[in-house]
Amino acid sequence: MTQGVPGLVWGLLIIFAATLIGCMLVFAAEASTSKAVLVGVFTSSLTLALLTVRVLDFPFESALQLSPRDFNGTLEKVDRLIADGQMHGSKAPE
């Protein structure tokens, strides 16, 4: 798979995440432990979301890789389910 999330979209996602983290820091200007925890949890959540996008962007290349054999097996099962639905008079969603 050679296609992925375009660089422009990655740039926008990272700028958006940095802007949100900056806003959290500005509005949490009064230093307190609860606000520091809030900013930390928020930053961690955004980081995990970006990492999830990266892993799902190239499912065959990451540490959590999906083998082509598993992918093809799932595709065959879906095709069979669609064929069974059409045989029983159900119309497959378009």
LINWO-V736298 format. One line per field, one symbol per residue. phi: phi as a letter, one per 30 degrees, with the letter a starting at -180 (. if undefined). psi: psi as a letter, one per 30 degrees, with the letter a starting at -180 (. if undefined). burial: I if it has 9 or more other ideal C-beta (glycine too) atoms within 8 Angstrom, else O. A space follows every 10 residues. Layout:
BEGIN
phi=???
psi=???
burial=???
END
This chain:
BEGIN
phi=.cdaddedde eddddddddd dddddddcdd dbdddddedd dddddddddd dddddddbdc bcdcdcdedd dddddddddd dddddddcjd cddc
psi=jflakleeee eeeeeeeeee eeeeeefhej jleeeeeeee eeeeeeeeee eeeeefeiff fafhkkkeee eeeeeeeeee eeeeeefgfk kkk.
burial=OOOOOOOOOI OOIIOOIOOI IOOIIOOIOO OOOOIIOIIO OIIOOIIOII OOIIIOOIII OOOOOOOOOO IOOOOOOOOO OIOOIIOOOO OOOO
END
